[in-house]
Amino acid sequence: MGFTTGCRNRRWLVVDPERGVILASAYLDYDGTVAEMHLTDGRVWKVPPYFMTPRTNQSNEAYRVENGDISLIEMTMYEVPFNAVPPFEQEK
């Protein structure tokens, strides 16, 4: 999403090569400053008002890997306060 102003606290929660699955987590920040995006075809897309208020979404992504290629991605997100600190410790 082009109006994402930050991606942080990325973690690989599960990597299971035997089953070909990966679970990742990240915090996506939207600081409310991006009002429009210029698309590759020249059109201008106005960012929805929802993203004009600073917020952070905690995302979880599940990947399915088959024959060395990603064959499926499932993503869920839930909103947390802007710049929320994750419950897990950051690696130093």
Secondary structure by P-SEA (a helix, b strand, c coil): cccccccccccccccccccbbbbbbbbbbbccccccccccccbbbbcccccccccccbbbbbbbbccccccbbbbbbbbccccccccccccc
